[in-house]
Amino acid sequence: MHPVLLHIGSFNLYTYGLFVALGFMTAIFISKKNAKSHGISSETITDIFFVILVSALSGARLLYVLINFDGFKNNLLDIFKIWNGGLVFFGGFIAAVGTAAIYLKVKKLNIWKTADILAPGIALGHAVGRMGCFFAGCCYGKECSLPFAVKFTNPESLAPVGVYLHPTQIYSVVSNLILFFILLRLQKNKKFDGMIFLSYIMFYSIFRSIVEFFRGDFRGDFFFEFISMSQGIGFLVFLVAFILLIKFSRSPYGSK
């Protein structure tokens, strides 16, 4: 579509980077509004998201580079050009969860309660960020002849040019929007701390695994050539979240 939104002299405003930034801003905005009713200050949310931002970008880029290392080994400086696209959500998710948990532990904040507060904002922010994938052409779909198929024509696009493809980036946007509203609904009937965040992980893993079947770009193999790396990680994450959800629902530790 439009990988570069604006040219001003030697300065380029990359659409992918813009939407990733807008996604983080959206997640922070929603999380701050959500935190007010739970007695957590806006400054605390800002600090948490700074930790999440740094760790998520690092983890997401690292996993992408590891999966696609053949494309970087001859020019290692390209590893740092994240504005061109190339982030794997689960790499960022794992890094962000681990780092944020340590941060919350140090700050003596309730990890599961805070995670519940952040989950809806992260889902909505992810939907916004995925629009950057659409404009950059990364995370593109397989060829198809559906009425809503998309054709990339910009030679700077990361997607194959001139062929009709599944709009997998839009599938991801829509699935994250649906997930956002599901989490808002669950939030009104929350039974224990951790319920919203663990539900987010489970639903996201399901949605992501479905979208992956329509993806046409290489994502690394987890199980022969049938299941991608993200689907494999998603299954493991789903399993852990499901077990914890059952455990917390039956334990006083997971109650409000």
Summary of the structure (lengths in Angstrom):
residues: 256
radius of gyration: 18.6
end to end distance: 46.8
largest distance: 60.9
contacts: 834
relative contact order: 0.13
helix: 65%
strand: 9%
